[in-house]
Amino acid sequence: MTTLRHGDRSQAVQQLQKALNARGATLLADGHFGDSTEAAVRTYQLSVGLVADGIAGPKTQAAIAGADCSRLLKNADLVAAAKRLGVELAAVYAVNEVESNGAGFLSNGKPVILYERHIMHRQLGLPRSKADDAEQLQAHANKLAQQYPGLVNTKPGGYAGGVAEHSRLSTARLFDPLCANESTSWGAFQIMGFHATELGYASVDDFLARMALNESEQFEAFVRFIELDPVLHKALKARKWADFAKRYNGPAYARNLYDVKLERAYQRHADCGCGKAAA
């Protein structure tokens, strides 16, 4: 399903415009995704509770087609997060648009995940109590890395993507279920399992259960992550996108233009007055 956004011109846009007109809009169905079409998309999204970002992506198009949207991120979630974090709603829209991978669940209903073999190596060697022998744990991790480099490694990589990531995780759980779950990023915002307790969840298992419920719970984990990091939170408040991207995306943020994407998304949402409309 092709995502439709401002500036697009196509027959698909014309079909979208006709669908929006059937739901109360008064658009000229000319196939041009301009300001009026973006506004109509936002109005429709608000009417069904979806994030009012003005982009007709898979979620919005599925909603128009009558799909169940109960597990999707809600516009009310973003409004509440903006108030809770003390930031502009347009900034929250921008972060959601750029930092989310777009969907929190796979087509089979399982959460989107990414298993990190280098984190697994680290977690396997991590003493959990005074009785643990750090050298013995590290030796065990190194042995597994030699035998199963695709699942335990000192370097990142080996990704399979999509549903196959769950297969990788299932195999890694045979070595150590807790370490495997901690070594996996979960949901639309890819929050690592090892953050679970510091984010306020009762346990890693509690965190996983929440991530499997809906995108609102996944977004809640992301908001907690921002709250927990004063540098990240401060950068978001000040809209210092390079600082935010460097902290959240890592040193490669500039190569991937995360700061530029965040700034552009923020300006688009701020200019349209979506904050006032969505609140």
C-alpha positions in Angstrom: 0.0 0.0 0.0 1.5 3.3 -1.1 1.7 6.1 1.4 0.2 9.3 0.1 1.3 12.7 1.3 1.4 16.4 0.5 2.7 17.0 -3.0 1.7 13.7 -4.5 -0.2 13.6 -7.8 -1.7 10.3 -8.9 -4.9 8.3 -9.5 -4.5 6.9 -6.0 -4.7 10.4 -4.6 -7.9 10.9 -6.6 -9.4 7.7 -5.2 -8.4 8.9 -1.7 -10.1 12.3 -2.3 -13.3 10.5 -3.4 -13.2 8.3 -0.4 -12.8 11.4 1.9 -15.7 13.1 0.1 -17.9 10.1 0.8 -17.1 10.8 4.5 -18.0 14.4 4.5 -15.1 16.2 2.8 -15.7 18.6 -0.1 -12.5 18.1 -2.1 -12.0 18.6 -5.8 -11.0 15.1 -6.8 -8.2 16.2 -9.1 -5.5 13.7 -7.9 -3.4 16.5 -6.4 -2.5 16.1 -2.7 -2.5 19.7 -1.7 -3.2 21.7 1.4 -7.0 21.0 1.3 -6.5 17.3 0.9 -4.0 17.2 3.8 -6.5 19.1 6.0 -9.2 16.6 5.0 -7.0 13.7 5.9 -6.3 15.2 9.3 -10.0 15.8 9.8 -10.8 12.2 9.0 -8.0 10.9 11.2 -9.3 12.9 14.1 -12.8 11.6 13.5 -11.7 8.0 13.9 -9.0 8.6 16.6 -5.9 8.0 14.5 -2.8 10.2 14.7 -3.8 13.3 12.8 -0.5 13.7 10.8 -2.2 14.5 7.5 -0.4 11.5 5.8 -2.5 8.8 4.2 -0.4 5.9 5.1 -1.4 2.2 5.4 -3.2 2.8 8.7 -5.4 5.6 7.4 -6.1 3.8 4.2 -7.0 0.6 6.1 -9.3 2.6 8.3 -11.1 4.1 5.3 -11.5 0.5 4.0 -13.1 -0.5 7.2 -10.3 -2.3 9.0 -10.1 -2.7 12.8 -8.0 0.2 14.2 -8.3 -0.7 17.9 -4.6 -1.6 18.4 -3.3 1.4 16.5 -1.7 4.5 18.1 -4.3 7.2 19.0 -4.2 10.9 18.4 -5.1 11.3 22.1 -1.9 9.5 23.0 0.2 12.2 21.3 -1.9 15.0 22.8 -1.4 13.5 26.3 2.3 13.0 25.8 2.8 16.6 24.7 1.2 17.8 27.9 3.1 15.3 30.0 6.5 16.1 28.5 5.8 19.9 28.4 6.5 20.1 24.7 4.7 21.3 21.6 2.3 18.9 20.0 3.9 19.5 16.6 7.2 18.3 18.1 5.6 15.1 19.3 4.0 14.6 15.8 7.5 15.0 14.3 9.2 12.5 16.6 6.4 10.0 16.0 6.6 10.5 12.3 10.4 10.2 12.0 11.4 7.9 14.9 8.6 5.3 14.6 9.0 2.6 12.1 5.3 3.2 11.1 3.7 0.1 12.6 4.1 -1.7 15.9 2.8 -5.0 14.7 3.5 -7.5 12.0 0.8 -8.9 9.7 0.6 -12.0 12.0 -0.3 -9.8 15.0 3.1 -10.2 16.8 5.0 -7.0 17.9 7.6 -5.7 15.6 11.0 -6.6 17.0 14.7 -6.6 16.3 17.0 -9.1 18.0 20.5 -7.7 18.7 23.1 -10.4 19.0 25.8 -8.1 20.4 23.5 -7.1 23.2 22.9 -10.8 23.9 26.6 -11.4 24.2 26.8 -8.5 26.7 23.8 -9.6 28.7 25.0 -13.2 29.0 28.2 -12.0 30.6 26.4 -9.7 33.1 26.5 -10.8 36.7 23.0 -10.7 38.3 23.9 -11.4 41.9 26.9 -11.7 44.2 27.0 -15.4 43.7 27.6 -15.1 39.9 31.1 -15.6 38.6 31.7 -12.9 36.1 34.6 -14.8 34.4 32.5 -17.9 34.1 29.6 -16.0 32.6 31.9 -14.3 30.1 33.5 -17.6 29.1 30.0 -19.0 28.5 29.0 -16.0 26.4 32.2 -16.3 24.4 31.7 -20.1 23.8 28.2 -19.4 22.5 29.5 -16.7 20.2 31.9 -19.3 18.7 29.2 -21.9 18.2 26.3 -19.6 17.2 27.8 -16.3 15.8 24.5 -15.4 14.2 22.8 -15.2 17.6 25.6 -14.3 20.0 28.4 -12.0 18.8 30.5 -9.1 19.9 29.4 -7.2 16.8 25.9 -6.2 15.7 24.3 -7.8 12.6 22.7 -11.0 11.4 19.3 -9.4 11.1 16.6 -11.3 9.3 13.8 -8.8 9.5 10.1 -9.1 9.9 8.6 -12.4 11.2 12.1 -14.0 11.0 13.3 -11.9 13.9 10.8 -13.8 16.1 12.5 -17.1 15.0 15.9 -15.7 15.9 14.5 -14.6 19.3 12.9 -18.0 19.9 16.2 -19.8 19.3 18.1 -17.3 21.5 15.7 -18.0 24.3 16.9 -21.5 24.4 20.3 -20.2 25.7 18.8 -17.8 28.2 15.2 -16.4 27.9 15.7 -13.3 30.1 18.9 -12.3 28.2 17.2 -12.9 24.9 14.2 -10.8 25.8 16.5 -8.0 27.1 18.5 -8.1 23.9 15.5 -7.4 21.7 14.0 -4.0 20.8 10.2 -4.0 20.9 7.4 -2.2 19.1 7.1 0.8 16.8 9.8 2.8 18.7 12.1 -0.2 19.2 12.7 0.1 23.0 15.2 -2.4 24.2 14.1 -5.0 26.7 17.0 -4.3 29.1 15.4 -0.9 29.8 12.2 -2.5 31.2 12.7 -2.1 34.9 14.3 1.3 34.8 11.3 2.5 32.7 9.1 1.4 35.6 7.8 -1.9 34.4 7.5 -4.7 37.1 9.7 -7.0 35.0 10.9 -7.7 31.5 8.0 -10.1 31.2 5.6 -7.3 32.2 7.2 -5.0 29.6 6.8 -7.7 26.9 3.2 -8.2 27.7 2.5 -4.5 27.4 4.3 -4.3 24.1 2.1 -7.0 22.7 -1.2 -5.2 23.6 -1.3 -2.2 21.3 0.7 0.7 19.8 -0.5 3.0 22.6 1.4 0.9 25.1 4.5 0.9 22.8 4.3 4.7 22.6 4.0 4.8 26.4 7.3 3.0 26.7 8.8 5.6 24.3 7.5 8.5 26.4 8.9 6.9 29.6 12.3 6.6 27.7 12.3 10.3 27.0 11.3 11.2 30.6 14.1 9.0 31.9 16.8 10.8 29.8 17.1 14.5 30.8 19.4 15.3 27.9 16.9 13.8 25.4 14.0 15.5 27.1 15.7 18.9 27.1 16.6 18.6 23.4 13.0 17.8 22.5 11.7 20.7 24.6 14.2 23.1 22.9 13.6 21.5 19.5 17.3 21.0 19.1 16.9 18.2 16.5 20.6 17.4 16.0 21.0 16.9 19.8 17.8 14.8 20.0 18.8 12.7 17.0 22.4 12.1 18.2 21.1 11.0 21.6 18.3 8.8 20.3 19.7 7.5 16.9 23.4 7.4 17.8 26.4 8.9 16.0 25.2 7.9 12.5 22.2 10.3 12.9 23.7 12.9 10.5 24.4 10.4 7.8 20.8 9.2 7.9 19.5 12.9 8.1 17.4 12.2 11.2 17.9 15.8 12.4 16.8 17.2 9.0 13.8 14.9 8.8 12.7 15.9 12.3 13.0 19.6 11.5 11.0 19.3 8.3 8.3 17.2 10.0 8.1 19.7 12.9 7.8 22.7 10.5 5.1 20.9 8.5 3.0 20.1 11.6 3.6 23.5 13.2 2.7 25.5 10.0 -0.6 23.6 9.6 -1.8 24.5 13.1 -2.3 20.8 13.9 -1.5 21.3 17.5 -4.5 23.5 18.0 -6.8 21.3 15.9 -5.7 18.1 17.5 -6.0 19.3 21.1 
